[in-house]
Amino acid sequence: MAQKTPITVAYGDGIGPEIMTATLRVLEAAGAQLDIETIDVGEKVYLAGNSAGISEASWESLLRTKVFLKAPITTPFGGGYKSLNVTARTTLGLFANVRPCVAYDPYVFTRFPKMDVVIIRENEEDLYSGIEHRQTSQVYQSLKLISEPGSEKIIRYAFEYARNNRRKKVTCFVKDNIMKLTDGVFHRIFDKVAEEYPEIQADSMIIDIGAARLADSPEMFDVIVTLNLYGDIISDIAAQISGSVGIGGSSNIGDQGAMFEAIHGSAPTIAGKDIANPSGLILSAIMMLVHINQPKVAGLIQNAWLRTVEEGIHTADIFKEGLSKKLVGTQTFADELIKRLGKYPEQMPVVKFADTVNRINPSEWQLSYSLEKKKLVGVDIFLDWKQGNAEDLAAIITNLVEPSLKLIMISNRGAKVWPNGRPETFCTDHWRCRFETTDKETGMDNSLILKQMQRIQEAGFDFIKTENLYYFDDKPGYSLAQGQ
């Protein structure tokens, strides 16, 4: 008997225990060689006082097995609870989220019978870093962090995935017409990496029109690579228009480990009713089997699943009069799939995974990123101030400017309000004062910033944040204000 592969399993919350039970029954019946360690994560752990939703003992299991099959969990609202999904991805270095979205026409209803799109989403950075602050009584912020190495890694993964899976095109979704630095660097690295894969077509789209075209004409896409937030949104759109979010599986891949999960949530309103579709988790488990080098078992289950769906045996989320033949619950769907192990679909293509998996290994890549000359040329100082308008603030601040600095502009929520502001611009209590050195050729040091902050503090202002302004190879590393 083949050696069993250790994996960590979490049954999750809501419908999680039901669909995990069904999935593990299928894996066992198909002969998957697994040594399963079970851990508790999610709502019970949160409510027991652990804000991360996972115990240290559970982390030890994950670090030992390096393979995590996870049912959906519930994160309680409020109270400072952190998303376990995000925590697991960042802590374990699971930088790539892979979500195949395939139409199973005509057996699962879809308006897009030729759809076969893979969303590859960056998993560790962007707004999902969760760095947020309340800065004033009226204004909150969330920091969007994008790194060059992180961008290159996910983009290179997308092209390697396309090459290994004989895909023809990779499309990059960004919003660099607005976020010229963060999304701009992602787009720039995409163009650079694409040159190394001349056999694969590469193109880019602004996220809003890209999402619209994905929803309207998904057959025009093959592989899409994008940033964390955009990927989260468009992968659910893609899964839904392919037939149902309930049949969407995903893998989260890192240098050392991997996590496999359905893309849907814990659906507590239908928990315990035996009506949830286990397909998303089953298809995720198939991806796991390929990852741990059990491709024959993966193919056995995939083909049995296709045959089951093809015969019209459907759970409520995909059941449709005229297309479906038998409405079943969670466990009965698993029973029907198990009966068909060893059978193949008669109309849809038979799936055969390669005997030897050509796994993408990011640890072998030599990532490159820029090391430009960095020069400090100014500072943005943010103020919580409620005593007047932009002209009132400018009249005070201009008298507090440190010699060798110059007050360039004042903005409110990103919009320039001084000099030459407009009375129509709506303002809150959140102000940014931009100071730049009068000698940009030489630059400045942090001591000048400290002196400027000292002057502002002594004048009774509450400064809530600072951002240093740098040139990199004599090019600004900061954006202008709206209207500047």
KEPA-255179 format. One line per field, with one value per residue (C-alpha): x, y, z. Coordinates in Angstrom, 2 decimals. Layout:
REM KEPA-255179
xx <- (X_...)
yy <- (Y_...)
zz <- (Z_...)
This chain:
REM KEPA-255179
xx <- (0.00_1.24_2.49_-0.18_0.25_-0.37_-2.91_-4.66_-8.46_-10.79_-14.55_-15.35_-18.65_-22.17_-22.44_-18.74_-19.11_-21.71_-19.74_-16.46_-18.05_-19.33_-15.96_-13.94_-16.34_-15.69_-11.91_-11.94_-14.12_-11.83_-8.78_-7.00_-4.00_-4.32_-3.17_-5.66_-5.06_-8.18_-8.06_-10.65_-10.64_-13.20_-16.19_-15.78_-12.15_-12.94_-15.69_-13.43_-11.30_-8.77_-9.01_-7.03_-9.51_-6.77_-4.76_-1.02_-1.53_-3.41_-0.57_1.80_-0.29_-0.32_3.42_3.94_1.69_1.95_-1.39_-4.66_-8.13_-10.48_-14.24_-15.71_-15.67_-17.61_-15.76_-17.88_-18.64_-16.91_-14.73_-11.41_-11.59_-9.11_-9.97_-8.48_-8.35_-6.19_-4.10_-3.44_-2.51_-0.09_1.42_2.01_3.16_0.31_0.80_-1.25_-5.00_-6.08_-9.78_-10.85_-14.30_-15.67_-19.08_-20.64_-23.11_-25.82_-25.99_-25.53_-27.39_-25.20_-25.50_-21.86_-21.48_-17.89_-16.58_-13.27_-11.44_-8.83_-8.50_-5.06_-5.17_-2.37_-3.02_-0.80_-0.76_-3.08_-5.85_-6.15_-3.07_-5.73_-3.73_-6.49_-6.74_-9.35_-7.53_-10.14_-13.72_-14.83_-12.14_-10.82_-8.04_-6.97_-3.46_-2.91_0.54_1.99_5.56_7.69_8.76_5.18_3.90_6.57_5.95_2.20_2.60_5.32_3.15_0.30_2.51_3.99_0.47_-0.56_2.48_2.03_-1.69_-1.39_-3.28_-2.89_-3.42_-2.83_-4.72_-3.75_-6.51_-5.41_-6.61_-3.40_-5.17_-5.99_-3.53_-0.49_2.09_0.58_-1.35_1.20_4.07_1.95_1.21_4.82_6.11_3.42_4.69_8.27_7.56_5.35_8.39_9.85_6.83_6.56_4.38_1.63_-0.50_-0.48_-2.83_-4.07_-7.36_-8.58_-10.44_-13.84_-14.13_-12.38_-14.98_-17.77_-16.39_-15.85_-19.51_-20.66_-18.17_-16.10_-15.08_-12.65_-10.50_-8.24_-6.08_-6.57_-3.95_-4.76_-4.38_-5.95_-9.19_-9.97_-9.33_-11.64_-14.48_-14.08_-13.53_-16.97_-18.46_-16.76_-17.85_-21.47_-21.83_-20.20_-23.12_-22.91_-20.57_-21.42_-19.27_-16.25_-13.08_-9.78_-6.20_-3.86_-0.27_2.97_6.64_6.25_2.56_-0.92_-4.52_-7.58_-11.08_-14.42_-14.87_-18.26_-18.94_-20.28_-23.96_-25.24_-28.87_-28.90_-26.56_-27.81_-30.45_-28.47_-29.09_-25.66_-23.72_-20.42_-19.03_-16.87_-15.01_-14.86_-13.31_-10.89_-9.94_-9.27_-6.84_-5.25_-4.81_-3.01_-0.81_0.21_0.92_-2.14_-3.36_-5.00_-7.33_-7.97_-8.99_-11.18_-13.16_-13.27_-14.72_-17.23_-18.28_-18.72_-20.79_-22.99_-23.61_-24.10_-26.84_-28.74_-28.23_-28.12_-28.33_-30.76_-28.35_-27.93_-31.22_-33.28_-36.47_-35.86_-32.11_-31.93_-33.36_-33.01_-32.88_-30.55_-29.08_-25.47_-24.85_-26.94_-24.91_-21.78_-23.46_-24.32_-20.80_-19.33_-21.59_-20.06_-16.39_-14.73_-17.23_-16.59_-18.69_-20.35_-20.80_-18.31_-14.57_-12.92_-10.31_-6.86_-4.19_-0.55_1.03_3.86_2.78_4.96_4.51_5.36_8.15_8.50_11.46_13.56_12.87_15.40_13.16_14.45_13.42_14.74_17.31_17.15_18.87_16.49_16.38_14.15_12.60_9.65_6.89_3.10_1.82_-1.81_-3.83_-7.07_-8.44_-11.98_-11.53_-12.08_-11.62_-8.60_-7.72_-7.86_-5.55_-3.12_-2.90_-1.71_0.54_2.42_3.71_4.99_7.07_10.62_13.36_14.50_11.01_8.05_4.32_3.32_-0.34_-3.08_-5.55_-8.66_-9.45_-6.99_-8.44_-6.33_-8.02_-5.10_-3.75_-6.55_-9.09_-12.75_-15.57_-17.58_-15.07_-16.52_-14.14_-13.97_-11.62_-8.82_-6.17_-2.85_-0.12_2.63_6.05_8.92_12.55_13.66_16.74_15.50_18.85_20.53_17.54_17.09_17.18_14.66_15.85_14.15_10.88_11.16_11.69_8.64_6.52_7.76_6.62_3.18_2.83_3.84_1.12_-1.46_-2.19_-2.93_-0.89_-2.15_0.13_3.20_4.42_7.92_8.25_11.08_12.61_13.82_16.46_15.26_11.63_8.87_7.82_4.56_1.32_-0.06_-3.28_-6.49_-6.49_-2.82)
yy <- (0.00_3.47_5.65_7.95_11.69_13.69_16.48_18.79_19.00_21.58_20.95_24.65_26.29_26.49_24.00_23.18_19.94_18.59_19.23_18.10_14.82_14.26_15.14_12.85_9.99_10.43_10.60_7.44_5.52_6.53_5.18_8.42_7.67_10.28_10.53_13.05_15.35_17.26_20.73_23.22_26.66_29.38_30.56_28.36_29.35_33.05_33.03_31.23_34.39_33.73_36.71_34.83_31.92_29.29_27.84_27.31_23.53_23.88_25.95_23.14_20.68_22.95_23.52_19.77_18.57_21.64_20.66_22.12_21.02_23.55_23.87_27.40_29.17_31.99_35.09_36.92_40.55_43.22_42.67_42.88_39.36_38.81_36.76_33.29_32.86_35.95_35.00_31.49_32.76_35.40_33.38_30.29_32.30_31.08_33.81_32.35_31.78_29.66_29.45_27.53_28.62_26.15_25.83_22.34_22.99_21.85_19.97_23.02_26.07_28.91_31.58_30.98_27.33_27.77_29.41_28.04_30.75_30.49_33.42_33.67_36.15_37.62_36.44_38.27_41.99_44.80_46.06_42.57_43.26_44.65_47.70_50.12_53.14_55.56_58.85_61.45_61.42_61.44_59.65_56.08_54.66_51.30_50.95_49.31_47.73_46.32_45.05_44.41_40.88_39.96_41.19_39.39_36.13_35.98_37.15_34.60_31.93_32.82_32.42_29.16_27.88_28.80_27.05_23.88_23.67_24.51_27.77_30.33_33.74_35.60_38.84_41.32_43.30_46.56_50.09_51.94_54.83_55.93_54.11_54.84_53.68_50.54_49.13_50.75_48.62_45.47_46.32_47.22_43.93_42.03_43.52_42.67_39.05_38.50_39.02_35.78_33.76_34.63_31.61_32.95_35.91_38.67_41.62_44.02_45.63_48.22_46.25_47.90_47.20_43.86_42.79_43.97_41.93_38.92_39.07_39.56_37.60_35.25_33.16_35.93_35.13_32.21_32.98_36.22_37.45_40.31_41.91_40.59_42.58_42.57_38.83_38.14_39.98_38.74_35.10_35.02_36.69_34.15_31.21_32.37_32.95_29.59_27.92_28.39_29.55_26.18_24.35_26.62_25.16_26.84_26.23_28.54_27.78_28.82_27.90_25.42_24.67_24.75_25.24_23.98_25.33_25.95_29.54_29.99_30.95_29.01_29.73_29.42_29.90_26.47_24.70_21.31_20.97_18.59_20.75_22.34_21.43_19.72_20.09_23.15_21.34_18.09_19.90_21.62_18.20_17.03_19.93_18.84_15.27_16.52_18.71_15.78_13.57_11.33_12.20_8.85_9.21_12.81_11.73_8.95_11.42_14.15_11.83_10.36_13.89_14.81_11.67_12.45_16.01_14.83_12.45_15.35_14.48_17.95_19.77_22.65_25.41_24.03_22.14_23.47_22.05_20.66_20.25_18.35_14.88_14.27_16.71_15.42_16.60_16.89_13.30_11.72_13.63_12.08_8.65_9.06_10.18_7.19_4.83_6.24_5.90_4.17_5.58_8.36_11.19_10.32_13.82_16.07_15.51_12.79_14.16_12.57_14.11_13.47_10.60_12.89_16.33_19.18_21.28_24.96_25.62_29.33_28.73_28.06_31.47_34.25_37.25_40.64_44.09_47.59_49.17_52.80_55.67_56.94_60.62_62.28_65.48_66.26_65.09_64.91_65.75_64.84_66.86_66.38_69.93_71.30_75.04_76.42_76.03_75.50_79.19_79.49_76.49_77.74_81.14_79.45_76.76_79.12_80.89_77.61_76.41_75.40_77.28_75.30_73.77_75.07_74.40_73.10_72.32_71.31_68.57_67.15_63.47_63.53_66.58_69.74_72.61_75.06_76.98_77.89_75.56_75.59_76.23_73.36_70.77_68.95_68.87_66.85_67.10_65.25_67.54_66.85_69.47_68.76_70.20_69.89_70.89_73.98_72.01_68.81_68.26_67.71_66.42_66.51_64.31_63.30_65.90_68.56_66.64_66.40_70.16_70.81_68.46_70.18_73.58_72.19_70.53_73.68_75.55_73.19_70.99_67.26_65.54_62.00_60.61_61.43_60.08_60.81_61.91_60.30_60.46_57.17_57.74_61.35_60.36_61.13_58.16_59.76_60.84_64.30_65.32_65.33_68.64_69.42)
zz <- (0.00_-0.89_1.92_3.29_2.95_6.14_5.76_8.21_8.05_9.58_9.52_9.89_10.74_9.33_6.48_6.87_8.89_6.43_3.26_4.85_5.94_2.41_0.90_3.17_2.45_-1.26_-0.74_1.34_-1.12_-4.00_-2.18_-1.36_0.84_3.57_7.17_8.51_11.46_12.54_14.07_15.33_13.75_13.28_15.26_18.36_18.70_18.16_20.77_23.22_23.27_20.50_18.12_15.43_15.31_15.51_18.40_18.61_18.53_15.26_13.81_14.75_12.75_9.69_9.86_10.15_7.33_5.07_3.45_4.72_3.57_5.11_5.16_5.30_8.66_10.28_11.47_14.09_13.28_15.33_18.35_16.51_15.04_12.22_9.12_9.55_5.78_5.41_8.45_7.13_3.68_4.94_7.81_5.66_2.65_0.43_-2.13_-5.02_-4.97_-7.95_-8.85_-11.96_-13.17_-15.71_-17.35_-17.29_-20.03_-20.54_-17.25_-15.02_-16.27_-17.52_-20.17_-21.10_-22.18_-23.41_-20.24_-18.93_-16.98_-14.23_-11.81_-10.23_-7.39_-5.31_-1.78_0.72_0.00_-1.12_1.18_2.66_4.75_7.08_8.18_9.13_11.39_12.59_12.23_13.15_14.35_10.71_8.68_8.55_6.41_5.01_3.61_0.22_0.18_-3.06_-3.30_-6.37_-5.28_-4.32_-7.67_-9.64_-7.80_-8.50_-12.10_-12.79_-11.18_-13.56_-16.62_-15.31_-14.63_-18.17_-19.64_-17.56_-18.33_-22.02_-21.64_-24.39_-22.79_-19.52_-18.84_-16.12_-14.34_-12.66_-11.94_-12.74_-14.41_-10.83_-8.56_-10.68_-8.13_-6.55_-9.50_-11.77_-10.48_-10.83_-14.46_-15.19_-13.79_-15.72_-18.99_-18.05_-17.08_-20.14_-22.37_-21.00_-22.22_-25.93_-26.66_-24.34_-25.37_-22.76_-22.40_-19.70_-18.78_-16.31_-13.64_-14.14_-17.87_-17.35_-14.79_-17.09_-19.98_-17.74_-16.72_-20.32_-22.45_-20.25_-23.25_-24.24_-21.18_-20.35_-17.30_-15.36_-12.86_-10.56_-7.15_-3.96_-3.66_-7.38_-7.52_-4.61_-6.32_-9.88_-8.87_-7.24_-10.31_-12.55_-10.40_-10.31_-14.04_-14.77_-12.96_-9.21_-6.47_-4.90_-7.44_-7.14_-5.68_-4.98_-4.01_-2.10_-3.00_-1.33_-1.36_1.47_1.93_0.42_1.52_-0.34_0.24_-1.42_-2.46_-0.80_2.79_5.77_4.90_8.49_7.41_5.74_8.17_9.42_6.70_4.45_1.38_0.81_-2.31_-1.35_-4.88_-4.19_-1.42_-3.42_-6.38_-4.00_-2.62_-6.18_-6.58_-3.30_-4.56_-7.64_-5.44_-3.18_-6.19_-6.14_-9.67_-10.41_-7.42_-8.40_-11.90_-10.53_-8.41_-11.05_-13.69_-11.25_-10.30_-13.96_-14.55_-11.54_-12.71_-16.27_-15.15_-13.64_-9.98_-8.48_-5.16_-4.77_-5.80_-9.34_-9.70_-12.59_-14.04_-17.50_-16.93_-13.65_-13.07_-9.34_-6.41_-3.70_-0.42_0.69_1.76_-1.00_-3.60_-2.08_-2.17_-5.84_-6.67_-4.84_-6.86_-10.04_-9.08_-12.00_-14.51_-16.98_-18.35_-21.63_-23.03_-21.22_-21.75_-19.66_-17.26_-17.00_-14.83_-15.69_-13.77_-12.73_-11.62_-12.86_-9.73_-9.91_-7.43_-6.63_-4.31_-7.41_-8.94_-8.84_-8.29_-9.33_-8.25_-8.49_-6.17_-7.19_-5.44_-2.76_-1.74_0.88_-0.51_1.76_4.04_4.17_7.66_8.32_10.81_12.73_12.65_12.98_13.51_10.02_6.28_4.04_3.82_7.61_7.98_5.34_7.02_10.22_8.72_6.39_9.47_10.92_7.97_8.84_6.92_3.84_3.56_1.58_2.07_-1.38_-0.90_1.52_0.65_2.31_1.72_-1.19_-2.99_-3.17_-1.29_-1.11_-2.96_-5.35_-3.80_-4.72_-2.23_-3.72_-2.45_0.54_3.51_6.70_9.69_7.84_6.35_4.64_4.54_1.99_2.70_0.22_0.50_-1.37_-2.49_-4.17_-5.86_-2.48_-0.58_3.19_6.26_8.90_11.38_9.27_9.44_13.22_13.46_11.28_13.37_16.53_15.22_14.37_17.75_19.63_17.72_19.23_16.21_16.44_13.75_13.16_10.48_8.42_5.10_3.89_0.27_-1.68_-5.12_-6.58_-9.27_-9.37_-10.05_-7.53_-5.46_-4.41_-6.07_-6.56_-4.87_-6.88_-8.70_-7.96)
